[in-house]
Amino acid sequence: ADRNGITLIGGQMHHEPKLHVPVSTTRVVRHSVLQQTATPGSIIRVIDPQAEHRRCQEQQAEKAEWDRLAALDKERRRLEAERASEERNEIAREEAERKRLAAEREQKEWEEREQRAREAEARERREMIEREERRVATLRAAEEERKKERRQKEIEEAKVR
């Protein structure tokens, strides 16, 4: 273990805490840490510090890639939800505009029907007034004619007396 470090794994369980010590302190480890933490059957593994460093960097790079993927996925979902929301809002606006135009058109048609109905009623009233005026004029003329005849009769009767 000249240029390498030593990793001590407490007991035989790999999930227990690990201790990495550079080679320069190997003797100290042998005299202190080994005696304190290592038990019979402990795994003492010689490792290459550069390889361990590369492995750590690869793990960090992999974690960074997974984090980036998660962030991109989250952003994509947010953008898709935003676009879907905008599309729903646009559809709702178009529907509201269609309803508004239909209501305006219906209102205008109703007002035109009402106007035509009022005009027809007014025309009917005028025609009824004209007919009544003609009847009244005819009756007045007949009444005047009877009055004239009555006066004429009275004058003739007076002459006869």
C-alpha positions as CSV (number, residue, x, y, z in Angstrom):
1,A,0.0,0.0,0.0
2,D,2.8,2.4,-0.8
3,R,1.1,5.1,-3.0
4,N,-2.4,4.0,-2.2
5,G,-4.7,4.8,0.7
6,I,-6.4,2.4,3.0
7,T,-10.2,2.3,3.5
8,L,-11.3,0.8,6.7
9,I,-14.8,-0.7,6.9
10,G,-16.0,-1.3,10.4
11,G,-17.1,-4.9,10.9
12,Q,-18.0,-6.9,7.8
13,M,-21.1,-4.9,6.9
14,H,-20.6,-2.7,3.8
15,H,-23.2,-0.2,4.9
16,E,-21.3,0.8,8.1
17,P,-19.2,4.0,8.1
18,K,-16.0,4.0,6.0
19,L,-12.8,5.7,6.8
20,H,-10.3,6.7,4.1
21,V,-6.8,7.5,5.2
22,P,-3.9,8.5,2.8
23,V,-0.8,6.3,2.8
24,S,1.4,8.8,4.6
25,T,-0.7,8.2,7.8
26,T,-0.9,4.4,7.4
27,R,1.4,3.8,10.3
28,V,-0.7,6.1,12.5
29,V,-3.8,4.3,11.4
30,R,-2.2,0.9,12.2
31,H,-1.3,2.1,15.6
32,S,-4.5,4.1,16.6
33,V,-7.6,3.9,14.3
34,L,-7.1,0.2,13.4
35,Q,-6.7,-0.8,16.9
36,Q,-9.8,1.2,17.9
37,T,-12.2,0.5,15.1
38,A,-11.1,-2.7,13.4
39,T,-12.3,-6.0,14.9
40,P,-11.2,-9.5,13.9
41,G,-12.6,-10.1,10.4
42,S,-12.7,-6.4,9.4
43,I,-12.2,-5.7,5.8
44,I,-9.1,-3.7,5.1
45,R,-9.1,-2.7,1.4
46,V,-6.3,-0.9,-0.4
47,I,-7.6,1.7,-2.7
48,D,-6.3,4.1,-5.3
49,P,-7.0,7.7,-4.2
50,Q,-7.2,9.0,-7.9
51,A,-9.7,6.2,-8.8
52,E,-11.7,7.0,-5.7
53,H,-11.7,10.7,-6.6
54,R,-12.8,9.9,-10.2
55,R,-15.5,7.6,-8.9
56,C,-16.8,10.5,-6.6
57,Q,-16.7,12.9,-9.6
58,E,-18.6,10.4,-11.8
59,Q,-21.2,10.0,-9.0
60,Q,-21.5,13.8,-8.7
61,A,-21.8,14.2,-12.5
62,E,-24.4,11.4,-12.6
63,K,-26.4,13.0,-9.8
64,A,-26.1,16.4,-11.6
65,E,-27.4,14.8,-14.8
66,W,-30.4,13.3,-12.9
67,D,-31.0,16.6,-11.2
68,R,-30.9,18.4,-14.6
69,L,-33.3,15.8,-16.1
70,A,-35.7,16.3,-13.2
71,A,-35.5,20.1,-13.6
72,L,-36.1,19.8,-17.4
73,D,-39.0,17.5,-16.8
74,K,-40.5,19.9,-14.3
75,E,-40.0,22.8,-16.6
76,R,-41.5,20.9,-19.6
77,R,-44.6,20.0,-17.4
78,R,-44.9,23.6,-16.3
79,L,-44.7,24.9,-19.9
80,E,-47.2,22.2,-21.1
81,A,-49.6,23.1,-18.3
82,E,-49.2,26.8,-19.1
83,R,-49.8,26.2,-22.8
84,A,-52.9,24.0,-22.0
85,S,-54.2,26.7,-19.7
86,E,-53.7,29.4,-22.4
87,E,-55.5,27.2,-24.9
88,R,-58.4,26.6,-22.5
89,N,-58.5,30.4,-21.8
90,E,-58.5,31.2,-25.6
91,I,-61.2,28.7,-26.2
92,A,-63.2,30.1,-23.3
93,R,-62.7,33.7,-24.7
94,E,-63.8,32.6,-28.2
95,E,-66.9,30.9,-26.8
96,A,-67.7,33.9,-24.7
97,E,-67.3,36.1,-27.8
98,R,-69.5,33.8,-29.8
99,K,-72.2,33.9,-27.1
100,R,-72.0,37.7,-26.9
101,L,-72.4,38.1,-30.6
102,A,-75.3,35.6,-30.7
103,A,-76.9,37.5,-27.8
104,E,-76.4,40.8,-29.6
105,R,-77.8,39.3,-32.8
106,E,-80.8,37.9,-31.0
107,Q,-81.4,41.2,-29.2
108,K,-81.3,43.1,-32.5
109,E,-83.7,40.6,-34.1
110,W,-86.1,40.9,-31.2
111,E,-85.9,44.7,-31.3
112,E,-86.6,44.6,-35.1
113,R,-89.6,42.2,-34.5
114,E,-90.9,44.5,-31.8
115,Q,-90.5,47.6,-34.0
116,R,-92.3,45.8,-36.9
117,A,-95.1,44.8,-34.5
118,R,-95.4,48.4,-33.2
119,E,-95.4,49.7,-36.8
120,A,-98.1,47.2,-37.8
121,E,-100.2,48.1,-34.7
122,A,-99.9,51.8,-35.5
123,R,-100.8,51.1,-39.1
124,E,-103.9,49.2,-38.0
125,R,-104.9,51.9,-35.5
126,R,-104.6,54.5,-38.3
127,E,-106.7,52.4,-40.6
128,M,-109.3,51.9,-37.9
129,I,-109.4,55.6,-37.3
130,E,-109.8,56.3,-41.0
131,R,-112.6,53.8,-41.2
132,E,-114.3,55.2,-38.1
133,E,-113.8,58.8,-39.5
134,R,-115.5,57.7,-42.8
135,R,-118.4,56.0,-40.9
136,V,-118.8,59.1,-38.7
137,A,-118.7,61.4,-41.7
138,T,-121.2,59.2,-43.5
139,L,-123.5,59.2,-40.4
140,R,-123.1,63.0,-40.0
141,A,-123.9,63.6,-43.7
142,A,-127.0,61.3,-43.3
143,E,-127.9,63.3,-40.1
144,E,-127.5,66.6,-41.9
145,E,-129.6,65.3,-44.8
146,R,-132.4,64.2,-42.3
147,K,-132.2,67.7,-40.6
148,K,-132.5,69.4,-44.0
149,E,-135.4,67.2,-44.9
150,R,-137.0,67.8,-41.5
151,R,-136.6,71.6,-41.9
152,Q,-137.8,71.4,-45.4
153,K,-140.9,69.5,-44.2
154,E,-141.5,72.0,-41.4
155,I,-141.2,74.9,-43.8
156,E,-143.7,73.2,-46.2
157,E,-146.1,72.4,-43.4
158,A,-145.8,76.0,-42.2
159,K,-146.6,77.2,-45.7
160,V,-149.6,74.8,-45.8
161,R,-151.0,76.3,-42.5
